[in-house]
Amino acid sequence: MSLFRPEIDRIAGYVPGEQPQDSGWTKLNTNENPYPPSPHVVEAIVEAARGKLNMYPDPLGTRFRKAAANVLGFDPDWILPGNGSDEVLTILTRSFAGSTDQIAYPYPSYILYETLSDLQGARHERLLLEPDWSWDFDKISPQIERSKLIFVPNPNSPSGNRWTWDDLLTLTPPHGILVLDEAYGDFCDTPHRGELLNSSVGRQVVVTRTFSKSYSLAGIRFGFALAHPDLIAGMRKMKDSYNCDSLSLAAATAAIEDQDWMLQNTARIRSTRQRLTTALTALGFHVVPSQTNFVWATHPTGQHKTQYEALKAKKILVRYMSFPDVAWAPDQKLEGLRITIGTDPEIDALLMALREIV
Ligand SMILES: *Cc1c(COP(=O)(O)O)cnc(C)c1O
């Protein structure tokens, strides 16, 4: 007999990418930034650690919100800090979706949205993407209409493409909230500026951002929501009082204040992305043009699992993903490799290995 809520017993739970704890791996599987964070971040953490660790942190993260407001061009009361953007997604689910409400999200996409809906006990629906990772709105518009909460990663994972302005307007549910998960927004050729928040649907939009990718801080759990102050005020009631600790608040504040550092690293990653895309294409892969710090590569031989395993044997980790329930082409299940953009030497090692394997 299980004493858990049925929602918990029913699901398998979210499985994050492999995080080997021994050394020697070229890790290209969970979209971390290969470059270190700004040196000011470490200074800020040390300073915070030498400070008042016996006191609770600022529950509202005021210093961080002021620093972020300066960079983003929105007032501090538009910002809600979180313990990673995954926590912000949890706060959103708990704030907006009850058991009779419907949550929707594109498929294939970030699987955590489905896990969060199931944990919440809400109804959920997948918005099936087309084989070129576009939307067929005639097909999905009834689903959009009946949704209370729609999660859309922009750019998408695992495909790496970015949606258009018109797509986003059409995806906004008439009686609900559109969450734009901009985990990879800083890697776009023209970065996001929260434009949709100032549009006619702005009061129904929440943008989420993470420090795990562009700011090189996956080891410090920090992300935030950007939305109209009325939405932020409601979400504040849902969050833990002290959801961000003093060290992560200090780290994130220093990181967002050093825009040059982040912009330099994202520019380097974009240029390596271009090189990797060209080289994979030369090896016969089909690569979706990426606006993120990873690429989605598929090979006509369909040998993705074998390729993943052969790379792993050489201590190079990429993400093998398969979506057996997507029938885009007859007799061919959707699968592929999602490869994080590492440093240039890491990508050279990957390409050398793939030339032997493919
Ligand atoms: C990495 C990622 C996140 C998680 O960010 P954290 O701040 O590390 O929790 C959220 N959404 C998407 C689409 C991601 O790829």
The ligand as a Gaussian input file, in Angstrom:
#p B3LYP/6-31G(d) Opt

LIG

0 1
 C       18.045000      24.614000     -18.500000
 C       16.618000      24.910000     -18.655000
 C       15.864000      25.387000     -17.583000
 C       16.365000      25.278000     -16.169000
 O       17.033000      26.302000     -15.686000
 P       17.506000      26.301000     -14.166000
 O       17.564000      27.747000     -13.869000
 O       18.837000      25.627000     -14.139000
 O       16.484000      25.603000     -13.334000
 C       14.557000      25.800000     -17.809000
 N       14.008000      25.688000     -19.043000
 C       14.674000      25.195000     -20.082000
 C       14.015000      25.092000     -21.420000
 C       16.005000      24.775000     -19.924000
 O       16.655000      24.223000     -20.933000

